[in-house]
Amino acid sequence: MATITLKYDAHNSIARKALDLLLSLKIFVVDEHTDELKKSIEDVEAGKTYKAKDAKDLMRKIYG
C-alpha cells in the first residue's frame, strides 16, 4: 500500500468538495495518525513509556 499526503487549503470549498468526493468512493483510507509526534505524545499520555534514572537503570529494565 502506498501513502499519499495531500496538502490543501481547508478554506477552499472546491478543494474540500473534491476531497470529500474522493473519500466517498471508499477506495482510500484516511490515516488519522500520520504525525509521529502525535503518536509519541499519545504513548506518553497512555503511560506506554519508561523513564530511566540512568543508563544502568535502563539496561536493568531491558535485560532484567
N, C-alpha and C positions, 0 to 999 in steps of 0.2 A: 504494500500500500504506500502511496506517495503522500507527502504532506505539502499542502499549498497554503501560503499565508497571503491573505487578502488585506490590503490597506485601502480604506475608502473614507470619504467624508461622511460621517454619520448624519450630518445635517442636510445632505443632498438626497432629496426624496427619490430621484431616479435611481441612484446607486443603491439605496435601501430596498426599493422595489425589485431591482434586478437580483439582489442577494436573496430576498425572500422567495423569488421565483426559483432560483437555483436550489434553495433548500427544500422547497415544496416538491421537487422531483424525487426526493428520498433516495438519491444515489450518492449523496455526500453526507459525511458525518462531521458534526461540529465537535471539536475537541475543546472543551472548556478549560482544560488545564495545560495549555501550551507554554505558559510562562513558568520557567523553572524556579524563579524567585517565589512565586506564589505557592508552588508545591513545597518549597523549603519552609516557608512560613507556616503552612498548614501542618507540616510534620512537627515543627516546634510546638505549635499550639495544641496538637493532639498528644504531645508527650512521647513522640516516637524517636527522640534524640537522647543522647547520653553526654553529659558534660563531665569530662575527666579533670581531676585535680592537677595531674601532670602526666608525663609520658608513661611512667611506670604504672600509674593507675589505669591508663588506657590499655596497656598491654595485659594487665591483670583481667580487665573486663573482656578483652578479645580472646585470650588464651586460657582463662580460668585460673 
